[in-house]
Amino acid sequence: MMLQRIRQLMEQIIYEQETKRKGELEVLQSQINPHFLYNTLNSVIRLAERGKTDEVVTMIQSLSKFFRISLSKGKNIITIQEELDHIRHYLVIQSFRFKNKFRYEIAAQEEVLECQTIKLILQPIVENALYHGIEMLPDEGLISITAGLQDGLVTLRVSDNGLGMTKETMNGILSGSVKSTSGSGVGVRNVHERIGLYYGREYGLAFQSELEEGTVVTIVFPALPAGEVMDEQKEEMNL
């Protein structure tokens, strides 16, 4: 019985590690999505043709920094500060492409900025808010992102004033029966699963949404200062 239990645990560990790596690869592939690159560069060309030099510089700088953080020299663990910088560059790019269809706000407590996180967890959620919540709004959209630290937990919150979702749609996103992003190939469910694998199944995403009023997505996971090493980093150093 003990040997059988050990085999089960070993199989579970192998499965979880394979799932982690698959999730990381899918996220990186989504960042190099050809449609996103094509649309961004096409926007740069249009700005250049109109002589919008400052806007061209801003957009290219944001695109460069967006990919630099996406790759992170192969690391999967970054700070909250880097994660917020990444989503800020993404929103700068999208604000040009959406022609001021929306505005955004990013606010964070100082003490949370140096905490660690698995990278690229905000972008799929913000992308979902843009394409499924705000794009079809007749009025200006608003995306608000906050980061806080309380009782040893990091809380990241993405809210929008978009079209909202039904309870069935919210449940379907996390179950995988509803595709939650447009163009990236990696959705909100991927984020939820990665957080559960790294931090425990009790952590992940929670939704609040009302039709015609908007959506709030909350991400919660344990706080770990940048000076401490997560299990994932230990594994990489031992390879």
C-alpha positions as CSV (number, residue, x, y, z in Angstrom):
1,M,0.0,0.0,0.0
2,M,2.9,2.4,0.8
3,L,4.6,1.7,-2.5
4,Q,1.3,2.2,-4.3
5,R,0.8,5.5,-2.6
6,I,4.3,6.6,-3.4
7,R,3.7,5.8,-7.1
8,Q,0.5,7.8,-7.0
9,L,2.3,10.8,-5.5
10,M,5.1,10.5,-8.1
11,E,2.6,10.4,-10.9
12,Q,0.7,13.4,-9.5
13,I,4.0,15.4,-9.2
14,I,4.9,14.5,-12.8
15,Y,1.5,15.5,-14.1
16,E,1.6,18.9,-12.2
17,Q,5.0,19.7,-13.5
18,E,4.0,18.9,-17.1
19,T,0.9,21.0,-16.7
20,K,2.9,23.9,-15.4
21,R,5.4,23.8,-18.3
22,K,2.6,23.5,-20.8
23,G,0.8,26.5,-19.3
24,E,4.0,28.5,-19.3
25,L,4.6,27.6,-23.0
26,E,1.1,28.5,-24.0
27,V,1.3,31.9,-22.2
28,L,4.6,32.7,-23.9
29,Q,3.2,31.7,-27.3
30,S,0.2,34.0,-26.7
31,Q,2.6,37.0,-26.2
32,I,4.1,36.4,-29.6
33,N,0.7,36.0,-31.2
34,P,1.1,37.0,-34.9
35,H,-2.3,38.8,-35.0
36,F,-1.3,41.0,-32.0
37,L,2.1,41.8,-33.5
38,Y,0.6,42.5,-37.0
39,N,-2.1,44.8,-35.6
40,T,0.3,46.6,-33.4
41,L,2.9,47.2,-36.2
42,N,0.0,48.2,-38.6
43,S,-1.0,50.9,-36.0
44,V,2.6,52.1,-35.9
45,I,2.7,52.4,-39.7
46,R,-0.5,54.4,-39.7
47,L,0.8,56.7,-37.0
48,A,4.1,57.2,-38.9
49,E,2.3,58.0,-42.2
50,R,0.4,60.7,-40.3
51,G,3.6,62.1,-38.9
52,K,2.8,61.2,-35.3
53,T,6.4,60.8,-34.3
54,D,5.9,61.0,-30.5
55,E,3.1,58.4,-30.7
56,V,5.3,56.1,-32.8
57,V,8.1,56.3,-30.3
58,T,5.8,55.7,-27.4
59,M,4.2,52.7,-29.0
60,I,7.5,51.0,-30.1
61,Q,9.0,51.6,-26.6
62,S,5.9,50.0,-25.0
63,L,6.0,47.0,-27.4
64,S,9.7,46.5,-26.7
65,K,9.2,46.6,-22.9
66,F,6.1,44.4,-23.2
67,F,8.2,41.6,-24.9
68,R,11.2,42.1,-22.6
69,I,9.0,41.4,-19.5
70,S,7.2,38.6,-21.3
71,L,10.5,36.8,-21.9
72,S,12.1,37.8,-18.6
73,K,15.3,35.9,-19.5
74,G,13.4,32.6,-19.3
75,K,12.2,33.2,-15.7
76,N,8.7,32.3,-14.8
77,I,8.7,34.2,-11.5
78,I,8.7,38.1,-11.5
79,T,7.8,40.8,-9.1
80,I,4.3,42.4,-8.8
81,Q,6.0,45.6,-10.0
82,E,7.2,43.9,-13.2
83,E,3.7,42.4,-13.7
84,L,2.1,45.8,-13.4
85,D,4.6,47.3,-15.8
86,H,3.9,44.6,-18.3
87,I,0.1,45.2,-18.2
88,R,0.7,49.0,-18.4
89,H,2.7,48.6,-21.6
90,Y,0.0,46.3,-23.0
91,L,-2.7,48.9,-22.3
92,V,-0.6,51.7,-23.8
93,I,-0.4,49.7,-27.0
94,Q,-4.1,48.8,-27.0
95,S,-5.1,52.5,-26.3
96,F,-3.6,53.4,-29.6
97,R,-5.2,50.5,-31.4
98,F,-8.6,51.2,-29.9
99,K,-8.3,54.9,-30.6
100,N,-9.1,56.1,-27.1
101,K,-12.1,53.8,-26.8
102,F,-11.2,53.3,-23.1
103,R,-9.0,54.7,-20.3
104,Y,-7.3,52.8,-17.6
105,E,-6.1,53.2,-14.0
106,I,-3.4,51.2,-12.2
107,A,-2.9,51.6,-8.4
108,A,-0.8,49.5,-6.0
109,Q,0.2,49.5,-2.4
110,E,4.0,50.2,-2.0
111,E,4.6,47.1,0.1
112,V,3.1,44.7,-2.5
113,L,5.4,45.7,-5.4
114,E,8.4,43.6,-4.4
115,C,6.3,40.4,-3.8
116,Q,6.7,37.6,-6.3
117,T,4.1,36.3,-8.8
118,I,4.1,33.9,-11.6
119,K,4.3,36.1,-14.7
120,L,1.7,37.1,-17.3
121,I,-1.4,36.6,-15.2
122,L,-3.0,40.0,-15.7
123,Q,-2.9,40.3,-19.5
124,P,-5.4,37.5,-20.4
125,I,-7.9,39.0,-18.0
126,V,-7.4,42.6,-19.3
127,E,-7.6,41.3,-22.9
128,N,-10.9,39.6,-22.0
129,A,-12.2,42.8,-20.5
130,L,-11.3,44.8,-23.6
131,Y,-12.6,42.4,-26.3
132,H,-15.7,41.1,-24.5
133,G,-16.6,43.9,-22.1
134,I,-15.6,47.2,-23.6
135,E,-15.2,47.0,-27.3
136,M,-19.0,47.1,-28.0
137,L,-19.7,49.8,-25.5
138,P,-21.3,52.9,-27.0
139,D,-19.6,55.1,-24.3
140,E,-16.0,55.3,-23.0
141,G,-14.8,52.2,-21.2
142,L,-12.8,52.1,-18.0
143,I,-10.4,49.4,-16.8
144,S,-9.1,49.7,-13.2
145,I,-6.3,47.5,-11.9
146,T,-5.3,47.4,-8.2
147,A,-2.7,45.5,-6.2
148,G,-2.8,45.1,-2.5
149,L,-1.3,43.1,0.4
150,Q,-3.3,42.0,3.4
151,D,-3.0,39.2,6.0
152,G,-0.2,37.6,4.0
153,L,-2.1,37.5,0.8
154,V,-1.6,39.4,-2.5
155,T,-4.8,40.6,-4.1
156,L,-4.9,41.7,-7.7
157,R,-8.2,43.1,-9.0
158,V,-9.2,43.9,-12.6
159,S,-12.5,45.7,-13.0
160,D,-14.3,47.2,-16.0
161,N,-17.5,49.0,-16.8
162,G,-18.2,46.8,-19.8
163,L,-21.1,44.6,-20.9
164,G,-20.8,42.2,-18.1
165,M,-21.5,38.4,-18.1
166,T,-24.2,36.0,-16.9
167,K,-23.4,33.5,-14.2
168,E,-23.4,30.7,-16.7
169,T,-20.7,32.5,-18.8
170,M,-18.6,33.1,-15.7
171,N,-18.8,29.4,-14.7
172,G,-18.0,28.4,-18.3
173,I,-14.9,30.5,-18.4
174,L,-13.2,28.6,-15.6
175,S,-14.5,25.2,-16.7
176,G,-13.1,25.8,-20.2
177,S,-16.5,25.5,-22.0
178,V,-16.3,29.2,-22.9
179,K,-13.4,30.8,-24.8
180,S,-12.5,33.8,-22.8
181,T,-10.1,35.7,-25.0
182,S,-10.0,36.9,-28.6
183,G,-6.9,36.1,-30.5
184,S,-4.5,35.1,-27.7
185,G,-5.3,31.4,-27.6
186,V,-4.7,31.5,-23.8
187,G,-7.6,32.4,-21.6
188,V,-8.6,33.2,-18.1
189,R,-8.9,29.5,-17.3
190,N,-5.2,29.1,-18.0
191,V,-4.4,31.8,-15.3
192,H,-6.7,30.1,-12.8
193,E,-5.1,26.7,-13.3
194,R,-1.5,28.0,-13.1
195,I,-2.2,29.8,-9.8
196,G,-3.8,26.7,-8.4
197,L,-0.8,24.6,-9.4
198,Y,1.8,27.0,-7.9
199,Y,0.0,28.1,-4.8
200,G,-2.7,25.6,-4.0
201,R,-6.2,24.9,-5.2
202,E,-7.7,27.2,-2.7
203,Y,-6.2,30.2,-4.6
204,G,-7.0,31.6,-8.0
205,L,-9.7,33.7,-9.6
206,A,-13.1,34.9,-8.5
207,F,-15.7,36.7,-10.6
208,Q,-18.3,39.3,-9.9
209,S,-20.4,40.5,-12.9
210,E,-23.7,42.1,-13.8
211,L,-25.0,42.5,-17.3
212,E,-24.7,46.1,-18.6
213,E,-22.7,47.1,-15.4
214,G,-19.3,45.4,-15.8
215,T,-17.1,42.8,-14.3
216,V,-14.6,42.4,-11.5
217,V,-12.0,39.7,-11.5
218,T,-10.0,39.1,-8.3
219,I,-6.8,37.1,-8.1
220,V,-5.6,36.0,-4.6
221,F,-2.4,34.1,-3.7
222,P,0.1,34.0,-0.9
223,A,2.6,36.8,-0.6
224,L,6.3,35.9,-0.9
225,P,8.9,38.7,-0.8
226,A,11.3,38.9,-3.7
227,G,14.2,37.8,-1.5
228,E,12.6,34.4,-0.9
229,V,12.8,31.6,-3.4
230,M,9.7,29.9,-4.7
231,D,9.7,26.1,-5.2
232,E,9.6,26.7,-9.0
233,Q,12.9,28.7,-8.8
234,K,14.5,26.0,-6.7
235,E,13.6,23.4,-9.3
236,E,15.1,25.6,-12.1
237,M,18.4,26.0,-10.1
238,N,18.6,22.3,-9.5
239,L,18.2,21.4,-13.2
